[in-house]
Amino acid sequence: MLVETPWPAAYSATMRCQRHKQQPVQSESKPMKHFRVALLCVLVWPASAATSVGLELGMPAGAVSLTTLSGDLLVMNNYAERPGTAVLFLSAHCPATEQAIAGINALHLKHRLRDVLFVGVCSNPAESGEELRTFSQRRGLIFPVERDATGEAARQFGATATPEMFLLDSTGTLVFHGGLAEAAGRRAADAAIVSLLARKPIAPGMLPLSGTPLDRPGPPREIDDPYGTVWHAAELVFEKIPTAAAHHCSVICQAGNGDLLCLWYGGSYESADDQTLFLARRG
């Protein structure tokens, strides 16, 4: 059976239901406000902490204190002397640095004559100056490598792995940051340097950073010597020929079997009638 309710009664019932429904909502609104404030504090705190650590794009690096391989204090702050400075965090203990060092050397050779300074930095206190000098010599590095035994420079830049590059412009401002362990990362670094020299916008490094964690460099490695030992010997052959008082126009070359051949003129004096052509051979 259908019972019709007059409109005013239905309206009053509806209003009463709405009033009853509003009461729980009002009682829960205050805790919700507190919850939102607490959540905001949790989200903002890590963000503010992250911005206080390391160097971000567009921020100046400032003066960087390092130690030479000989133990002397070095302060790097002369950024205005060149268009760019590439700060590379490296390690002689790092397998990723070992695998990438040929590509890093090629990147340096490409840009060194364009007034871009490469500076290697090692933040592992266990790596001595002598060990880093041996690594640099045997891996063909012709850019300076300095020590950061306290890790202060690594914290200043926010470095986390090796090999890792921070590119600064002539004002010392960070314009590019990326890893060098992979070929793609080295290509991105190359493109950033090219853009810097051409005064064009630099694409930010979007590749994930790979390599060896800075706080876990690994044990010392045996660094082979691809050049071998340099051997030198000298001998004055002119004094073995008493019949000639003057010797000139000497030349030396290596024969096909490895012997050294030396050829020169000798006689009473230069252009004398007794000038003779002498040949000496050293096996």
C-alpha positions as CSV (number, residue, x, y, z in Angstrom):
1,M,0.0,0.0,0.0
2,L,1.4,3.4,-1.0
3,V,1.2,6.0,1.7
4,E,1.7,9.6,0.6
5,T,3.6,11.9,2.9
6,P,2.7,15.6,2.6
7,W,5.6,17.7,1.2
8,P,6.3,19.8,4.3
9,A,6.7,16.6,6.4
10,A,9.0,15.0,3.9
11,Y,11.0,18.2,3.7
12,S,11.3,18.3,7.5
13,A,12.4,14.7,7.7
14,T,15.0,15.3,5.1
15,M,16.3,18.3,6.9
16,R,16.5,16.4,10.2
17,C,18.5,13.6,8.5
18,Q,20.9,16.2,7.0
19,R,21.3,17.8,10.4
20,H,22.1,14.4,12.0
21,K,24.5,13.6,9.2
22,Q,26.4,16.9,9.6
23,Q,27.2,16.2,13.3
24,P,29.7,13.4,12.7
25,V,31.4,15.3,9.9
26,Q,31.9,18.3,12.2
27,S,33.4,16.1,14.9
28,E,35.9,14.5,12.4
29,S,37.0,17.8,10.8
30,K,39.4,18.9,13.5
31,P,41.5,15.6,13.5
32,M,41.6,15.8,9.7
33,K,43.1,19.3,10.0
34,H,45.8,18.1,12.4
35,F,46.5,15.1,10.1
36,R,47.0,17.4,7.1
37,V,49.4,19.7,9.1
38,A,51.4,16.7,10.3
39,L,51.6,15.2,6.8
40,L,52.8,18.5,5.4
41,C,55.6,18.7,8.0
42,V,56.7,15.1,7.0
43,L,56.8,15.9,3.3
44,V,58.5,19.3,3.6
45,W,61.3,18.2,6.0
46,P,63.1,15.8,3.7
47,A,62.9,18.2,0.8
48,S,64.5,21.0,2.8
49,A,67.2,18.6,4.0
50,A,68.0,17.4,0.4
51,T,68.5,20.9,-0.9
52,S,71.1,21.6,1.8
53,V,73.4,18.7,0.6
54,G,75.4,18.8,-2.6
55,L,75.4,21.1,-5.6
56,E,72.4,21.5,-7.9
57,L,72.3,22.9,-11.4
58,G,72.6,26.6,-11.4
59,M,74.4,26.8,-8.0
60,P,77.9,28.2,-7.7
61,A,80.6,25.7,-6.5
62,G,82.7,28.2,-4.6
63,A,86.2,27.6,-3.6
64,V,87.2,23.9,-3.4
65,S,90.0,22.8,-1.1
66,L,92.1,19.8,-2.3
67,T,95.5,18.3,-1.6
68,T,98.0,17.6,-4.3
69,L,99.6,14.2,-4.7
70,S,102.7,15.6,-3.0
71,G,100.6,16.7,0.1
72,D,100.4,20.4,-0.6
73,L,97.2,22.3,0.0
74,L,95.4,23.5,-3.2
75,V,92.4,25.8,-3.4
76,M,90.5,25.7,-6.7
77,N,88.6,28.9,-7.4
78,N,90.1,30.4,-10.7
79,Y,87.0,29.4,-12.8
80,A,87.1,32.8,-14.7
81,E,90.4,31.9,-16.4
82,R,88.7,29.5,-18.8
83,P,85.2,28.8,-20.3
84,G,84.7,25.6,-18.4
85,T,86.1,23.3,-15.6
86,A,85.2,19.7,-15.5
87,V,85.6,18.1,-12.0
88,L,85.9,14.3,-12.2
89,F,85.6,12.1,-9.2
90,L,87.8,9.1,-9.8
91,S,89.4,6.2,-7.9
92,A,92.3,3.9,-8.6
93,H,90.4,1.1,-6.8
94,C,87.2,1.6,-8.9
95,P,86.6,-1.1,-11.6
96,A,84.2,1.3,-13.4
97,T,86.9,4.0,-13.6
98,E,89.3,1.4,-15.0
99,Q,86.8,0.4,-17.7
100,A,86.0,4.0,-18.6
101,I,89.4,5.6,-18.4
102,A,90.2,5.3,-22.1
103,G,86.9,7.1,-22.9
104,I,87.6,9.8,-20.3
105,N,91.1,10.4,-21.8
106,A,89.5,10.7,-25.2
107,L,87.0,13.2,-23.9
108,H,89.8,15.2,-22.3
109,L,92.0,15.2,-25.4
110,K,89.1,16.5,-27.5
111,H,88.5,19.5,-25.3
112,R,91.8,20.3,-23.6
113,L,93.0,22.7,-26.4
114,R,89.7,24.5,-26.1
115,D,90.6,25.8,-22.7
116,V,88.4,23.3,-20.7
117,L,90.3,22.2,-17.6
118,F,89.8,18.7,-16.4
119,V,90.6,18.0,-12.7
120,G,90.5,14.5,-11.2
121,V,89.5,14.2,-7.5
122,C,89.9,11.1,-5.4
123,S,87.9,11.1,-2.2
124,N,89.1,7.7,-0.9
125,P,91.5,8.4,2.1
126,A,93.0,4.9,1.6
127,E,94.5,5.9,-1.8
128,S,97.9,7.5,-1.3
129,G,99.5,10.1,-3.5
130,E,102.0,7.6,-4.8
131,E,99.2,5.1,-5.7
132,L,97.3,7.8,-7.6
133,R,100.4,9.0,-9.3
134,T,101.1,5.4,-10.5
135,F,97.5,5.1,-11.7
136,S,97.7,8.4,-13.6
137,Q,101.0,7.5,-15.3
138,R,100.1,3.9,-16.3
139,R,96.6,4.9,-17.6
140,G,97.9,7.9,-19.6
141,L,96.1,10.7,-17.7
142,I,97.6,14.1,-18.7
143,F,95.2,16.1,-16.5
144,P,95.9,16.8,-12.8
145,V,94.5,14.4,-10.1
146,E,94.2,15.7,-6.6
147,R,93.2,14.1,-3.3
148,D,90.1,14.8,-1.1
149,A,91.0,12.6,1.8
150,T,88.5,14.3,4.2
151,G,85.6,13.9,1.7
152,E,84.9,17.6,2.0
153,A,84.9,18.3,-1.8
154,A,82.7,15.2,-2.4
155,R,80.1,16.6,0.1
156,Q,80.4,20.1,-1.4
157,F,79.5,18.7,-4.9
158,G,77.2,16.0,-3.7
159,A,79.3,13.3,-5.4
160,T,78.1,9.7,-4.9
161,A,80.0,7.5,-7.3
162,T,83.0,7.1,-9.5
163,P,83.5,8.1,-12.2
164,E,81.3,11.1,-12.0
165,M,81.6,14.6,-13.6
166,F,80.5,18.1,-12.6
167,L,80.9,20.7,-15.3
168,L,81.3,24.4,-14.2
169,D,81.1,27.4,-16.4
170,S,83.4,30.5,-16.2
171,T,81.5,31.8,-13.1
172,G,81.9,28.5,-11.2
173,T,78.3,27.6,-11.7
174,L,77.2,24.0,-12.1
175,V,75.8,23.6,-15.7
176,F,75.9,19.8,-16.0
177,H,76.2,16.7,-13.8
178,G,76.4,13.1,-14.9
179,G,78.2,9.8,-14.7
180,L,81.0,8.7,-17.0
181,A,80.9,4.9,-16.4
182,E,78.8,4.2,-19.5
183,A,79.5,5.3,-23.1
184,A,76.1,7.1,-23.1
185,G,77.1,9.2,-20.1
186,R,80.4,10.2,-21.8
187,R,78.5,11.2,-24.9
188,A,76.1,13.3,-22.8
189,A,79.2,15.0,-21.1
190,D,80.7,15.6,-24.5
191,A,77.5,17.3,-25.7
192,A,77.4,19.4,-22.6
193,I,80.9,20.7,-23.1
194,V,80.2,21.4,-26.8
195,S,77.1,23.4,-25.8
196,L,79.0,25.3,-23.1
197,L,81.7,26.4,-25.5
198,A,79.1,27.4,-28.1
199,R,77.1,29.3,-25.4
200,K,74.0,27.2,-26.1
201,P,71.5,25.7,-23.6
202,I,72.8,22.5,-22.0
203,A,70.5,19.5,-21.8
204,P,70.5,18.3,-18.2
205,G,71.8,14.8,-17.6
206,M,68.8,12.4,-17.5
207,L,70.7,9.1,-17.5
208,P,70.8,7.1,-14.2
209,L,74.1,7.5,-12.4
210,S,76.1,4.3,-12.4
211,G,79.6,3.3,-11.2
212,T,81.2,2.4,-7.9
213,P,79.7,4.0,-4.8
214,L,82.0,6.6,-3.3
215,D,81.8,5.2,0.2
216,R,82.6,1.6,-1.1
217,P,85.6,2.1,-3.4
218,G,86.9,-1.5,-3.0
219,P,90.3,-2.9,-2.3
220,P,93.6,-1.8,-4.0
221,R,94.1,-3.2,-7.5
222,E,97.2,-4.2,-9.3
223,I,97.7,-1.6,-12.0
224,D,99.7,-3.1,-14.9
225,D,102.3,-1.1,-16.7
226,P,101.6,-1.0,-20.5
227,Y,104.8,1.0,-21.2
228,G,107.5,-1.1,-19.6
229,T,110.8,0.2,-18.3
230,V,112.7,2.9,-20.1
231,W,116.3,1.8,-20.8
232,H,118.9,4.4,-21.8
233,A,122.6,4.0,-22.7
234,A,125.1,6.4,-24.2
235,E,128.4,5.9,-25.9
236,L,130.9,8.4,-27.5
237,V,132.1,6.6,-30.6
238,F,134.1,9.6,-32.1
239,E,136.9,9.2,-29.6
240,K,137.5,5.7,-30.9
241,I,138.8,7.1,-34.2
242,P,142.2,8.8,-33.5
243,T,142.8,9.5,-37.2
244,A,140.0,12.1,-37.4
245,A,140.2,15.3,-35.4
246,A,136.8,16.7,-36.3
247,H,133.4,14.9,-36.6
248,H,130.1,16.3,-37.8
249,C,126.8,15.7,-39.5
250,S,126.0,12.5,-37.5
251,V,122.7,10.7,-37.9
252,I,121.4,7.5,-36.2
253,C,118.7,5.0,-37.2
254,Q,117.5,1.6,-36.4
255,A,118.1,-1.3,-38.7
256,G,115.5,-3.9,-39.6
257,N,116.9,-6.4,-37.1
258,G,116.9,-3.8,-34.3
259,D,120.6,-2.8,-34.5
260,L,121.5,0.9,-34.2
261,L,123.4,2.5,-37.1
262,C,125.3,5.7,-36.8
263,L,126.7,7.6,-39.8
264,W,128.9,10.7,-39.8
265,Y,131.7,12.6,-41.4
266,G,135.2,12.8,-39.9
267,G,138.6,14.3,-40.9
268,S,141.2,17.0,-40.1
269,Y,138.5,19.7,-40.3
270,E,135.2,20.2,-41.9
271,S,135.4,20.2,-45.8
272,A,139.1,18.9,-45.6
273,D,140.4,16.7,-48.4
274,D,140.7,13.8,-45.9
275,Q,137.0,13.8,-45.0
276,T,135.8,10.2,-44.5
277,L,132.3,8.8,-44.1
278,F,132.2,6.6,-40.9
279,L,129.6,4.0,-40.0
280,A,129.2,2.4,-36.6
281,R,126.9,-0.4,-35.7
282,R,125.5,-1.4,-32.2
283,G,123.8,-4.7,-31.9
